[in-house]
Amino acid sequence: MTIFSKIIAGEIPCYKVAENDRFFAFLDINPVNWGHTLVVPKQETDYIFDIDDEQIGAMMQFAKHVAEAIKVAVPCRKVGMAVIGLEVPHAHIHLIPLQQEGDMDFKNKIADPDPARMKQTAEEIARAFRN
């Protein structure tokens, strides 16, 4: 069981922003920008391109709606997307609010992100997702 499966099961706390019957979205605890969100399938799959066509299409639709909510909640020009998938063996999409291309640099993470700000950001994205 991956750390993401444990988060989905509620065994590990997270800053949840959205969920449906197949997907789960929560803030990255090592964000490169405020509002950096991970979208994961509830069904544990290591490599994103091992997900069947229908499921990956549905995952992209879910990610699109989460990105729209991020854009409402976090001041940004666009929301960038990245799929790397090496750090956790559970497919996931990174959604990152952008002002400039350098905002997608995974080497520049926010040092010690403030838990109160993380909680507030998650709540604002969750509110925007519901609307």
VMD Tcl script that builds the backbone (N, CA, C; Angstrom):
set m [mol new atoms 393]
animate dup $m
set s [atomselect $m all]
$s set {name element resname resid chain x y z} {
  {N N MET 1 A 0.847 -1.184 0.000}
  {CA C MET 1 A 0.000 0.000 0.000}
  {C C MET 1 A 0.893 1.247 0.000}
  {N N THR 2 A 0.661 2.152 -0.950}
  {CA C THR 2 A 1.487 3.359 -1.050}
  {C C THR 2 A 1.047 4.405 -0.026}
  {N N ILE 3 A 1.891 5.406 0.144}
  {CA C ILE 3 A 1.540 6.509 1.038}
  {C C ILE 3 A 0.272 7.206 0.538}
  {N N PHE 4 A 0.081 7.273 -0.784}
  {CA C PHE 4 A -1.130 7.905 -1.317}
  {C C PHE 4 A -2.370 7.076 -0.992}
  {N N SER 5 A -2.265 5.757 -1.049}
  {CA C SER 5 A -3.403 4.908 -0.670}
  {C C SER 5 A -3.738 5.096 0.802}
  {N N LYS 6 A -2.723 5.269 1.630}
  {CA C LYS 6 A -2.950 5.510 3.061}
  {C C LYS 6 A -3.609 6.869 3.290}
  {N N ILE 7 A -3.233 7.867 2.478}
  {CA C ILE 7 A -3.877 9.188 2.564}
  {C C ILE 7 A -5.342 9.061 2.161}
  {N N ILE 8 A -5.615 8.393 1.057}
  {CA C ILE 8 A -6.989 8.212 0.575}
  {C C ILE 8 A -7.838 7.484 1.617}
  {N N ALA 9 A -7.241 6.484 2.276}
  {CA C ALA 9 A -7.960 5.698 3.297}
  {C C ALA 9 A -8.128 6.455 4.608}
  {N N GLY 10 A -7.505 7.628 4.733}
  {CA C GLY 10 A -7.618 8.402 5.960}
  {C C GLY 10 A -6.639 7.983 7.039}
  {N N GLU 11 A -5.697 7.123 6.698}
  {CA C GLU 11 A -4.699 6.667 7.676}
  {C C GLU 11 A -3.616 7.711 7.905}
  {N N ILE 12 A -3.405 8.576 6.937}
  {CA C ILE 12 A -2.427 9.659 7.028}
  {C C ILE 12 A -3.181 10.947 6.714}
  {N N PRO 13 A -3.025 11.981 7.545}
  {CA C PRO 13 A -3.747 13.231 7.283}
  {C C PRO 13 A -3.230 13.939 6.036}
  {N N CYS 14 A -4.093 14.748 5.448}
  {CA C CYS 14 A -3.717 15.520 4.273}
  {C C CYS 14 A -4.560 16.784 4.213}
  {N N TYR 15 A -4.228 17.635 3.269}
  {CA C TYR 15 A -5.011 18.833 2.981}
  {C C TYR 15 A -5.838 18.521 1.731}
  {N N LYS 16 A -6.972 17.855 1.938}
  {CA C LYS 16 A -7.815 17.410 0.828}
  {C C LYS 16 A -8.512 18.601 0.181}
  {N N VAL 17 A -8.556 18.579 -1.162}
  {CA C VAL 17 A -9.260 19.637 -1.879}
  {C C VAL 17 A -10.448 19.111 -2.684}
  {N N ALA 18 A -10.422 17.842 -3.082}
  {CA C ALA 18 A -11.521 17.306 -3.884}
  {C C ALA 18 A -11.466 15.779 -3.882}
  {N N GLU 19 A -12.650 15.190 -4.118}
  {CA C GLU 19 A -12.740 13.729 -4.169}
  {C C GLU 19 A -14.015 13.346 -4.886}
  {N N ASN 20 A -13.939 12.242 -5.618}
  {CA C ASN 20 A -15.144 11.601 -6.123}
  {C C ASN 20 A -14.965 10.094 -5.931}
  {N N ASP 21 A -15.771 9.292 -6.590}
  {CA C ASP 21 A -15.690 7.851 -6.362}
  {C C ASP 21 A -14.405 7.220 -6.910}
  {N N ARG 22 A -13.702 7.902 -7.824}
  {CA C ARG 22 A -12.508 7.297 -8.436}
  {C C ARG 22 A -11.196 8.053 -8.213}
  {N N PHE 23 A -11.302 9.338 -7.831}
  {CA C PHE 23 A -10.095 10.164 -7.741}
  {C C PHE 23 A -10.073 10.988 -6.460}
  {N N PHE 24 A -8.884 11.424 -6.100}
  {CA C PHE 24 A -8.661 12.148 -4.852}
  {C C PHE 24 A -7.634 13.229 -5.143}
  {N N ALA 25 A -7.843 14.438 -4.623}
  {CA C ALA 25 A -6.897 15.536 -4.828}
  {C C ALA 25 A -6.572 16.172 -3.483}
  {N N PHE 26 A -5.285 16.423 -3.281}
  {CA C PHE 26 A -4.835 17.008 -2.010}
  {C C PHE 26 A -3.568 17.825 -2.267}
  {N N LEU 27 A -3.292 18.769 -1.354}
  {CA C LEU 27 A -2.101 19.592 -1.509}
  {C C LEU 27 A -0.841 18.769 -1.307}
  {N N ASP 28 A 0.160 19.047 -2.120}
  {CA C ASP 28 A 1.485 18.438 -1.962}
  {C C ASP 28 A 2.101 19.026 -0.694}
  {N N ILE 29 A 2.619 18.191 0.188}
  {CA C ILE 29 A 3.202 18.707 1.437}
  {C C ILE 29 A 4.586 19.315 1.217}
  {N N ASN 30 A 5.156 19.123 0.038}
  {CA C ASN 30 A 6.414 19.762 -0.349}
  {C C ASN 30 A 6.181 20.588 -1.614}
  {N N PRO 31 A 5.360 21.636 -1.496}
  {CA C PRO 31 A 4.933 22.355 -2.705}
  {C C PRO 31 A 6.037 23.203 -3.329}
  {N N VAL 32 A 5.953 23.338 -4.644}
  {CA C VAL 32 A 6.833 24.263 -5.345}
  {C C VAL 32 A 6.186 25.639 -5.453}
  {N N ASN 33 A 4.891 25.708 -5.178}
  {CA C ASN 33 A 4.151 26.964 -5.157}
  {C C ASN 33 A 2.900 26.740 -4.310}
  {N N TRP 34 A 2.383 27.800 -3.713}
  {CA C TRP 34 A 1.162 27.660 -2.915}
  {C C TRP 34 A 0.021 27.184 -3.803}
  {N N GLY 35 A -0.692 26.163 -3.348}
  {CA C GLY 35 A -1.777 25.583 -4.125}
  {C C GLY 35 A -1.359 24.373 -4.935}
  {N N HIS 36 A -0.087 23.986 -4.869}
  {CA C HIS 36 A 0.425 22.801 -5.581}
  {C C HIS 36 A -0.370 21.578 -5.105}
  {N N THR 37 A -1.093 20.981 -6.028}
  {CA C THR 37 A -2.041 19.912 -5.716}
  {C C THR 37 A -1.682 18.640 -6.471}
  {N N LEU 38 A -1.926 17.503 -5.822}
  {CA C LEU 38 A -1.738 16.197 -6.457}
  {C C LEU 38 A -3.106 15.585 -6.729}
  {N N VAL 39 A -3.279 15.030 -7.907}
  {CA C VAL 39 A -4.494 14.309 -8.285}
  {C C VAL 39 A -4.088 12.852 -8.471}
  {N N VAL 40 A -4.752 11.962 -7.736}
  {CA C VAL 40 A -4.395 10.540 -7.789}
  {C C VAL 40 A -5.643 9.684 -7.999}
  {N N PRO 41 A -5.484 8.566 -8.701}
  {CA C PRO 41 A -6.607 7.623 -8.783}
  {C C PRO 41 A -6.695 6.860 -7.463}
  {N N LYS 42 A -7.896 6.527 -7.069}
  {CA C LYS 42 A -8.056 5.736 -5.845}
  {C C LYS 42 A -7.548 4.315 -6.046}
  {N N GLN 43 A -7.653 3.822 -7.261}
  {CA C GLN 43 A -7.112 2.500 -7.575}
  {C C GLN 43 A -5.611 2.651 -7.755}
  {N N GLU 44 A -4.856 1.967 -6.937}
  {CA C GLU 44 A -3.402 2.093 -6.949}
  {C C GLU 44 A -2.810 1.512 -8.232}
  {N N THR 45 A -2.149 2.372 -8.995}
  {CA C THR 45 A -1.439 1.989 -10.203}
  {C C THR 45 A -0.132 2.767 -10.205}
  {N N ASP 46 A 0.978 2.092 -10.455}
  {CA C ASP 46 A 2.286 2.739 -10.380}
  {C C ASP 46 A 2.503 3.736 -11.517}
  {N N TYR 47 A 2.306 3.304 -12.743}
  {CA C TYR 47 A 2.676 4.094 -13.914}
  {C C TYR 47 A 1.418 4.635 -14.585}
  {N N ILE 48 A 1.364 5.952 -14.765}
  {CA C ILE 48 A 0.142 6.579 -15.271}
  {C C ILE 48 A -0.299 5.995 -16.616}
  {N N PHE 49 A 0.647 5.582 -17.459}
  {CA C PHE 49 A 0.265 5.061 -18.770}
  {C C PHE 49 A -0.129 3.591 -18.737}
  {N N ASP 50 A -0.169 3.003 -17.540}
  {CA C ASP 50 A -0.758 1.675 -17.356}
  {C C ASP 50 A -2.251 1.772 -17.037}
  {N N ILE 51 A -2.742 2.978 -16.809}
  {CA C ILE 51 A -4.165 3.191 -16.542}
  {C C ILE 51 A -4.922 3.050 -17.856}
  {N N ASP 52 A -6.060 2.359 -17.838}
  {CA C ASP 52 A -6.795 2.149 -19.092}
  {C C ASP 52 A -7.325 3.479 -19.639}
  {N N ASP 53 A -7.642 3.477 -20.920}
  {CA C ASP 53 A -8.000 4.703 -21.636}
  {C C ASP 53 A -9.170 5.453 -21.000}
  {N N GLU 54 A -10.221 4.742 -20.646}
  {CA C GLU 54 A -11.392 5.400 -20.061}
  {C C GLU 54 A -11.026 6.046 -18.731}
  {N N GLN 55 A -10.290 5.339 -17.913}
  {CA C GLN 55 A -9.920 5.826 -16.582}
  {C C GLN 55 A -8.983 7.036 -16.680}
  {N N ILE 56 A -8.013 6.995 -17.592}
  {CA C ILE 56 A -7.083 8.123 -17.705}
  {C C ILE 56 A -7.808 9.358 -18.245}
  {N N GLY 57 A -8.777 9.145 -19.133}
  {CA C GLY 57 A -9.597 10.259 -19.611}
  {C C GLY 57 A -10.401 10.872 -18.486}
  {N N ALA 58 A -10.987 10.036 -17.654}
  {CA C ALA 58 A -11.764 10.518 -16.501}
  {C C ALA 58 A -10.853 11.233 -15.496}
  {N N MET 59 A -9.635 10.724 -15.337}
  {CA C MET 59 A -8.681 11.357 -14.426}
  {C C MET 59 A -8.315 12.755 -14.918}
  {N N MET 60 A -8.129 12.897 -16.226}
  {CA C MET 60 A -7.815 14.208 -16.795}
  {C C MET 60 A -8.990 15.180 -16.634}
  {N N GLN 61 A -10.215 14.678 -16.780}
  {CA C GLN 61 A -11.387 15.533 -16.565}
  {C C GLN 61 A -11.449 16.003 -15.119}
  {N N PHE 62 A -11.212 15.086 -14.184}
  {CA C PHE 62 A -11.207 15.436 -12.769}
  {C C PHE 62 A -10.106 16.468 -12.509}
  {N N ALA 63 A -8.908 16.230 -13.053}
  {CA C ALA 63 A -7.790 17.155 -12.873}
  {C C ALA 63 A -8.128 18.534 -13.446}
  {N N LYS 64 A -8.832 18.558 -14.570}
  {CA C LYS 64 A -9.238 19.834 -15.170}
  {C C LYS 64 A -10.124 20.614 -14.208}
  {N N HIS 65 A -11.088 19.941 -13.585}
  {CA C HIS 65 A -11.980 20.626 -12.648}
  {C C HIS 65 A -11.228 21.097 -11.404}
  {N N VAL 66 A -10.272 20.308 -10.948}
  {CA C VAL 66 A -9.445 20.728 -9.812}
  {C C VAL 66 A -8.612 21.947 -10.219}
  {N N ALA 67 A -8.028 21.925 -11.416}
  {CA C ALA 67 A -7.226 23.059 -11.895}
  {C C ALA 67 A -8.073 24.327 -11.996}
  {N N GLU 68 A -9.310 24.188 -12.446}
  {CA C GLU 68 A -10.207 25.345 -12.515}
  {C C GLU 68 A -10.448 25.914 -11.121}
  {N N ALA 69 A -10.600 25.034 -10.127}
  {CA C ALA 69 A -10.801 25.476 -8.746}
  {C C ALA 69 A -9.538 26.140 -8.199}
  {N N ILE 70 A -8.386 25.603 -8.524}
  {CA C ILE 70 A -7.120 26.212 -8.084}
  {C C ILE 70 A -7.017 27.624 -8.640}
  {N N LYS 71 A -7.342 27.781 -9.915}
  {CA C LYS 71 A -7.233 29.097 -10.562}
  {C C LYS 71 A -8.165 30.120 -9.916}
  {N N VAL 72 A -9.308 29.684 -9.426}
  {CA C VAL 72 A -10.230 30.573 -8.710}
  {C C VAL 72 A -9.664 30.934 -7.334}
  {N N ALA 73 A -9.085 29.952 -6.652}
  {CA C ALA 73 A -8.671 30.122 -5.258}
  {C C ALA 73 A -7.287 30.734 -5.083}
  {N N VAL 74 A -6.401 30.525 -6.041}
  {CA C VAL 74 A -5.011 30.963 -5.910}
  {C C VAL 74 A -4.693 31.928 -7.051}
  {N N PRO 75 A -4.294 33.146 -6.744}
  {CA C PRO 75 A -3.967 34.085 -7.819}
  {C C PRO 75 A -2.834 33.534 -8.701}
  {N N CYS 76 A -3.141 33.341 -9.989}
  {CA C CYS 76 A -2.147 32.816 -10.913}
  {C C CYS 76 A -2.585 33.098 -12.341}
  {N N ARG 77 A -1.623 33.033 -13.259}
  {CA C ARG 77 A -1.945 33.218 -14.681}
  {C C ARG 77 A -2.536 31.951 -15.273}
  {N N LYS 78 A -1.933 30.816 -14.917}
  {CA C LYS 78 A -2.394 29.516 -15.395}
  {C C LYS 78 A -2.069 28.474 -14.334}
  {N N VAL 79 A -2.588 27.272 -14.544}
  {CA C VAL 79 A -2.231 26.137 -13.703}
  {C C VAL 79 A -1.478 25.158 -14.591}
  {N N GLY 80 A -0.236 24.881 -14.222}
  {CA C GLY 80 A 0.593 23.949 -14.972}
  {C C GLY 80 A 0.352 22.526 -14.517}
  {N N MET 81 A 0.720 21.591 -15.373}
  {CA C MET 81 A 0.525 20.173 -15.063}
  {C C MET 81 A 1.814 19.425 -15.363}
  {N N ALA 82 A 2.157 18.495 -14.460}
  {CA C ALA 82 A 3.328 17.644 -14.681}
  {C C ALA 82 A 3.011 16.250 -14.188}
  {N N VAL 83 A 3.544 15.267 -14.893}
  {CA C VAL 83 A 3.468 13.873 -14.463}
  {C C VAL 83 A 4.896 13.365 -14.446}
  {N N ILE 84 A 5.378 13.058 -13.256}
  {CA C ILE 84 A 6.745 12.569 -13.125}
  {C C ILE 84 A 6.697 11.118 -12.664}
  {N N GLY 85 A 6.119 10.891 -11.504}
  {CA C GLY 85 A 5.827 9.530 -11.070}
  {C C GLY 85 A 6.987 8.683 -10.612}
  {N N LEU 86 A 8.093 9.288 -10.226}
  {CA C LEU 86 A 9.216 8.486 -9.756}
  {C C LEU 86 A 9.283 8.409 -8.232}
  {N N GLU 87 A 8.793 9.423 -7.555}
  {CA C GLU 87 A 8.959 9.504 -6.113}
  {C C GLU 87 A 7.994 8.634 -5.316}
  {N N VAL 88 A 6.820 8.368 -5.830}
  {CA C VAL 88 A 5.833 7.503 -5.171}
  {C C VAL 88 A 5.290 6.544 -6.234}
  {N N PRO 89 A 5.265 5.243 -5.963}
  {CA C PRO 89 A 4.789 4.278 -6.967}
  {C C PRO 89 A 3.253 4.225 -7.061}
  {N N HIS 90 A 2.644 5.396 -7.233}
  {CA C HIS 90 A 1.195 5.539 -7.358}
  {C C HIS 90 A 0.994 6.708 -8.320}
  {N N ALA 91 A 0.412 6.446 -9.473}
  {CA C ALA 91 A 0.246 7.464 -10.512}
  {C C ALA 91 A -0.348 8.741 -9.923}
  {N N HIS 92 A 0.186 9.881 -10.358}
  {CA C HIS 92 A -0.347 11.151 -9.883}
  {C C HIS 92 A 0.014 12.278 -10.840}
  {N N ILE 93 A -0.839 13.286 -10.820}
  {CA C ILE 93 A -0.667 14.491 -11.626}
  {C C ILE 93 A -0.397 15.642 -10.666}
  {N N HIS 94 A 0.644 16.424 -10.961}
  {CA C HIS 94 A 0.919 17.644 -10.206}
  {C C HIS 94 A 0.194 18.796 -10.906}
  {N N LEU 95 A -0.563 19.582 -10.157}
  {CA C LEU 95 A -1.187 20.801 -10.660}
  {C C LEU 95 A -0.581 21.963 -9.879}
  {N N ILE 96 A 0.046 22.891 -10.581}
  {CA C ILE 96 A 0.801 23.949 -9.920}
  {C C ILE 96 A 0.390 25.322 -10.456}
  {N N PRO 97 A -0.054 26.226 -9.560}
  {CA C PRO 97 A -0.364 27.585 -9.991}
  {C C PRO 97 A 0.899 28.277 -10.513}
  {N N LEU 98 A 0.763 28.961 -11.648}
  {CA C LEU 98 A 1.911 29.581 -12.304}
  {C C LEU 98 A 1.717 31.072 -12.542}
  {N N GLN 99 A 2.781 31.805 -12.294}
  {CA C GLN 99 A 2.879 33.189 -12.755}
  {C C GLN 99 A 3.884 33.248 -13.904}
  {N N GLN 100 A 4.885 32.344 -13.838}
  {CA C GLN 100 A 5.926 32.257 -14.863}
  {C C GLN 100 A 6.388 30.811 -14.958}
  {N N GLU 101 A 7.087 30.457 -16.033}
  {CA C GLU 101 A 7.506 29.073 -16.255}
  {C C GLU 101 A 8.375 28.538 -15.126}
  {N N GLY 102 A 9.189 29.365 -14.521}
  {CA C GLY 102 A 10.061 28.935 -13.431}
  {C C GLY 102 A 9.311 28.413 -12.217}
  {N N ASP 103 A 8.019 28.691 -12.144}
  {CA C ASP 103 A 7.204 28.221 -11.012}
  {C C ASP 103 A 7.011 26.704 -11.038}
  {N N MET 104 A 7.399 26.044 -12.130}
  {CA C MET 104 A 7.287 24.582 -12.232}
  {C C MET 104 A 8.592 23.879 -11.859}
  {N N ASP 105 A 9.566 24.622 -11.335}
  {CA C ASP 105 A 10.869 24.044 -11.007}
  {C C ASP 105 A 10.773 23.267 -9.694}
  {N N PHE 106 A 10.849 21.949 -9.798}
  {CA C PHE 106 A 10.713 21.084 -8.626}
  {C C PHE 106 A 11.922 21.159 -7.692}
  {N N LYS 107 A 12.966 21.848 -8.096}
  {CA C LYS 107 A 14.125 22.041 -7.216}
  {C C LYS 107 A 13.894 23.201 -6.260}
  {N N ASN 108 A 12.896 24.024 -6.533}
  {CA C ASN 108 A 12.618 25.209 -5.712}
  {C C ASN 108 A 11.341 25.028 -4.908}
  {N N LYS 109 A 11.392 24.162 -3.932}
  {CA C LYS 109 A 10.213 23.910 -3.094}
  {C C LYS 109 A 10.130 24.947 -1.977}
  {N N ILE 110 A 8.914 25.190 -1.519}
  {CA C ILE 110 A 8.709 26.109 -0.397}
  {C C ILE 110 A 9.275 25.439 0.850}
  {N N ALA 111 A 10.201 26.124 1.505}
  {CA C ALA 111 A 10.798 25.576 2.728}
  {C C ALA 111 A 9.811 25.734 3.877}
  {N N ASP 112 A 9.529 24.634 4.555}
  {CA C ASP 112 A 8.663 24.655 5.736}
  {C C ASP 112 A 7.331 25.372 5.500}
  {N N PRO 113 A 6.476 24.861 4.623}
  {CA C PRO 113 A 5.197 25.541 4.364}
  {C C PRO 113 A 4.351 25.636 5.632}
  {N N ASP 114 A 3.800 26.808 5.861}
  {CA C ASP 114 A 3.000 27.086 7.051}
  {C C ASP 114 A 1.715 26.254 7.036}
  {N N PRO 115 A 1.499 25.400 8.064}
  {CA C PRO 115 A 0.292 24.554 8.097}
  {C C PRO 115 A -1.015 25.352 8.047}
  {N N ALA 116 A -1.066 26.508 8.684}
  {CA C ALA 116 A -2.296 27.311 8.651}
  {C C ALA 116 A -2.583 27.799 7.236}
  {N N ARG 117 A -1.542 28.206 6.539}
  {CA C ARG 117 A -1.728 28.662 5.147}
  {C C ARG 117 A -2.097 27.487 4.247}
  {N N MET 118 A -1.500 26.322 4.482}
  {CA C MET 118 A -1.846 25.127 3.705}
  {C C MET 118 A -3.325 24.792 3.906}
  {N N LYS 119 A -3.763 24.803 5.156}
  {CA C LYS 119 A -5.168 24.487 5.479}
  {C C LYS 119 A -6.103 25.484 4.798}
  {N N GLN 120 A -5.779 26.760 4.898}
  {CA C GLN 120 A -6.617 27.794 4.284}
  {C C GLN 120 A -6.661 27.632 2.762}
  {N N THR 121 A -5.511 27.369 2.159}
  {CA C THR 121 A -5.455 27.181 0.704}
  {C C THR 121 A -6.295 25.986 0.278}
  {N N ALA 122 A -6.175 24.874 1.009}
  {CA C ALA 122 A -6.972 23.681 0.696}
  {C C ALA 122 A -8.463 23.973 0.797}
  {N N GLU 123 A -8.854 24.688 1.847}
  {CA C GLU 123 A -10.273 25.026 2.021}
  {C C GLU 123 A -10.779 25.908 0.894}
  {N N GLU 124 A -9.967 26.868 0.457}
  {CA C GLU 124 A -10.384 27.769 -0.629}
  {C C GLU 124 A -10.523 27.010 -1.952}
  {N N ILE 125 A -9.596 26.106 -2.215}
  {CA C ILE 125 A -9.698 25.298 -3.443}
  {C C ILE 125 A -10.923 24.386 -3.365}
  {N N ALA 126 A -11.143 23.769 -2.203}
  {CA C ALA 126 A -12.294 22.876 -2.021}
  {C C ALA 126 A -13.599 23.639 -2.239}
  {N N ARG 127 A -13.699 24.853 -1.715}
  {CA C ARG 127 A -14.909 25.675 -1.902}
  {C C ARG 127 A -15.122 25.969 -3.383}
  {N N ALA 128 A -14.051 26.329 -4.076}
  {CA C ALA 128 A -14.161 26.635 -5.507}
  {C C ALA 128 A -14.517 25.390 -6.301}
  {N N PHE 129 A -14.047 24.223 -5.869}
  {CA C PHE 129 A -14.345 22.980 -6.564}
  {C C PHE 129 A -15.833 22.644 -6.478}
  {N N ARG 130 A -16.446 22.922 -5.386}
  {CA C ARG 130 A -17.878 22.615 -5.186}
  {C C ARG 130 A -18.785 23.479 -6.029}
  {N N ASN 131 A -18.320 24.673 -6.373}
  {CA C ASN 131 A -19.182 25.617 -7.105}
  {C C ASN 131 A -19.180 25.372 -8.600}
}
mol reanalyze $m
mol bondsrecalc $m
mol representation Tube
mol addrep $m
